[in-house]
Each structure stands twice: as C-alpha cells, then as structure tokens.
Amino acid sequence: MATTWILVAHEAGARVFENRGSGKGLDLIETIEHPEGRARDRDIDADRPGRSFRKDSGDPRRAAMSRSEGPHDRVVADFARTLTGKLQSARAENQYGRLVLVAPPRFLGLLRSSLDAPTAQLVVGSVSKNLAASKEAELIEHLGDVIAV
C-alpha cells in the first residue's frame, strides 16, 4: 500500500503526518509554524496604499491606489504556496503516493488552487475543517471517512 501524507493546516501553521496503511496510525513528520498568519492587516503593512498621478485623464490631482487583497490575505496565500511547494518537492522525491488535505474551507481552497497537476492527482480526499489543534485521536476519527488509518 502506498504511503499517505496528511497535511493538517491553517493560516498560522501546519503539521504533516504520514500513514503507512490501515491500523498503523499517524506519524508526525513535520510541524511548520507561521505566526504571521495570526497578524492583522495593520500589523503586517502599516503603510497606506500609495498614490499616483492620473496620466490618462490629464488631471494632475493624485488618486489613491487600491489593493486587490489585504496584507493578511497576501501573507496567507504565500503560506499556502509555501506548503504546496513542500508537498510538490516531496512528491517529486517519491516520499508519498497519496495525499489528504485537512484545512478550514477558505485555506483548503488556497491549497487546492496552489497545487500543480501531478500533486493534485495524488489527493485522495480532504476534510474541510480546522483541525490544526486537534490531537491524533481526533484526527484519526475525522480521517476515517477519507482513508483507512
């Protein structure tokens, strides 16, 4: 049976577990801290949006530049990409053959959208819940619907 990796993540950190088959339980491989995920916009980016001249209108007045995403959203999306980069590297090294993603709904979407196609094909299931602080027994209970632990 192929080794399964389980990524249990949220905005402020992640844990990677390994499962080698039914009845084997979970082995913690890595804990990744991301304290920036707890920060607020004002703590991440104290500056206000920049200003620019409106060249196309001939109006010399300045206009505020808007942001498409806030600083916190940007930090969280970067963390999701960092995590998927680690998963992609481990896949390329054949460290696992199946993958399960566990994260709150919004962060789970960021993870899924950041995966490359070969890694995404190894995803055998996901749990859309924040189980980052859960103990191993609770994780196993939630994973029972997705894989044999």
Sequence and secondary structure as in RCSB ss.txt:
>XXXX:A:sequence
MATTWILVAHEAGARVFENRGSGKGLDLIETIEHPEGRARDRDIDADRPGRSFRKDSGDPRRAAMSRSEGPHDRV
VADFARTLTGKLQSARAENQYGRLVLVAPPRFLGLLRSSLDAPTAQLVVGSVSKNLAASKEAELIEHLGDVIAV
>XXXX:A:secstr
   EEEEEEETTEEEEEEE STTS  EEEEEEE GGGG  HHHH  S   EEE TTT   SEEE   SS HHHHH
HHHHHHHHHHHHHHHHHTTS SEEEEEE HHHHHHHHHHS HHHHTTEEEEEES  TT  HHHHHHHHTTTS  
